[in-house]
Amino acid sequence: MKHPLSIAAIIAGRFSTFISSPLKEPDEIDVVLRSAPPPSKDEITPSPRAGMVWSPGFWNYVGGWYVWEAGHWELDRHDQQYQKPGWQKVIHGWKLQRGGWRVTSVNFIKSGLAAKGQDDGAEPRYDPLAAFR
């Protein structure tokens, strides 16, 4: 009689992993530390490129250690502004502000709504950079 029960327990344990509470990605967790991060490394800022935005390097906090994340290029986005990563002084210490894109124009929202309202018979346009937006 133990076999049906143990098999049911295995199956229940196997499928319980599929139903897990949504957790934040490690990059999305807010990091606030009492001590200041190390001073930034001197990084050579490359010359500007058309359609690209330079994201400078910063000290990331991973597993209890400061890890230097080197600077990299980001594709420029229309009606959005890139917020550079870095550490910000807050009341309880230092908070890590991760870089990311912020909407700066209402036109961006209006154009998205207008695109949804377009004729369904129209052929959708191919956007080769959609994965980066």
C-alpha positions in Angstrom: 0.0 0.0 0.0 2.9 2.3 0.4 3.6 2.4 -3.4 0.5 4.3 -4.5 1.1 6.9 -1.8 4.8 7.3 -2.6 4.1 7.6 -6.3 1.5 10.3 -5.6 3.9 12.1 -3.4 6.6 12.1 -6.2 4.1 13.3 -8.8 2.8 16.1 -6.4 6.4 17.1 -5.7 7.3 17.0 -9.4 4.4 19.3 -10.4 4.6 21.7 -7.4 7.7 23.1 -8.9 5.7 24.4 -11.9 3.5 26.5 -9.6 5.8 28.8 -7.8 5.3 32.3 -6.6 6.7 34.9 -9.0 10.1 36.1 -7.6 12.0 39.1 -8.7 15.0 38.5 -10.9 18.3 39.0 -9.1 18.8 42.2 -11.1 15.4 43.6 -10.0 16.0 43.2 -6.2 16.5 46.6 -4.5 20.0 46.7 -2.9 20.5 49.2 0.0 23.8 49.0 1.9 25.1 51.0 4.9 28.6 51.4 3.6 29.5 53.3 0.5 30.5 51.4 -2.7 34.1 51.5 -3.9 35.1 54.5 -6.1 34.3 54.1 -9.7 37.0 52.7 -12.0 38.4 55.0 -14.6 36.8 53.9 -17.9 37.5 55.3 -21.3 34.3 56.7 -22.7 34.2 55.8 -26.4 33.4 58.4 -29.1 29.6 58.8 -29.8 27.9 56.4 -32.3 24.8 57.1 -34.3 21.8 55.4 -32.8 23.6 54.2 -29.7 23.9 55.3 -26.1 26.9 54.6 -23.9 26.1 53.0 -20.5 29.0 53.5 -18.1 30.4 50.8 -15.9 29.4 50.6 -12.2 29.9 48.5 -9.1 27.2 45.8 -8.9 26.5 44.0 -5.6 26.4 40.3 -6.1 26.5 37.6 -3.4 27.9 39.9 -0.8 30.7 41.2 -3.1 31.1 44.3 -5.3 31.6 43.2 -8.9 32.5 45.7 -11.6 30.1 45.7 -14.5 31.9 47.2 -17.6 30.3 49.8 -19.7 28.4 48.9 -22.8 26.4 50.3 -25.7 22.6 50.4 -25.7 20.5 50.9 -28.8 18.9 54.4 -28.8 15.1 54.4 -28.3 12.7 57.0 -29.7 11.0 59.1 -27.0 12.9 57.4 -24.2 15.9 58.4 -22.1 18.5 56.1 -20.7 19.1 56.4 -16.9 22.7 55.5 -16.1 23.4 52.9 -13.5 25.1 53.8 -10.2 24.7 54.2 -6.5 22.5 56.9 -4.9 22.8 58.1 -1.3 19.6 57.5 0.6 18.6 57.9 4.3 19.6 54.4 5.4 22.8 54.1 3.3 23.4 53.6 -0.4 20.9 52.3 -3.0 21.9 50.7 -6.3 20.1 52.3 -9.2 20.2 50.0 -12.2 20.3 51.5 -15.6 17.2 51.4 -17.7 15.0 53.2 -20.2 12.4 55.7 -19.1 9.6 57.1 -21.2 10.0 60.9 -21.6 7.2 61.8 -24.0 3.5 61.3 -24.1 3.9 60.9 -27.9 5.5 57.5 -27.2 2.3 56.3 -25.4 0.1 57.9 -28.0 2.0 56.3 -30.9 1.6 52.9 -29.2 -2.1 53.4 -28.8 -2.5 54.5 -32.4 -0.6 51.5 -33.6 -3.1 49.2 -31.8 -6.0 51.0 -33.4 -4.7 50.6 -37.0 -6.6 48.6 -39.6 -6.3 44.9 -38.9 -6.1 44.2 -42.6 -2.8 46.0 -42.9 0.3 43.9 -43.1 2.4 44.1 -39.9 5.8 45.8 -40.3 8.9 43.8 -39.5 11.0 45.5 -36.8 14.5 43.9 -36.7 15.3 45.7 -33.4 12.1 44.8 -31.6 14.0 42.4 -29.3 16.1 45.2 -28.0 13.2 47.6 -27.2 
